């Protein structure tokens, strides 16, 4: 009985270690805006009024302040703190090629058309929705 319990405990510990290792890297929490500095999850959106534009009750970075995606939507909480960045890459990019760009973060959790990496502060996901490829950086604390 003790041997079976020991083996079961070792299997549980091994699976926990493997799970942790697949998402062991820290997820980035900011966007480099080059000459405009950077914008980070948790920042007050009001600090960036000159770099944002509103479209249909949604907030986006202006096109000239970033590169690499068609648009970047900024999502805030009720205190105007940035809680999510949503990058729209359009329909011409492959979901798998975009996921492969982030293999340095470890092995993502995969579900349907979505890959997810997380640490204790941030969740980063890449997914396909209505034919477009997106990524999302989300504050989880």
ABEGO torsion letter per residue (X at the ends): XAAAAAAAAAAAAAAAAAAAAABABBBBABBBAEAAEBBBBGBBAAAAAAABBBBGGBBBBBAAABBGBABBBBBBBAAGBBABBBBBAEAABBAAAAAAAAAAAEBBBBBEABBBBBBAABBBBBBBBGGBBBBBBBBAX
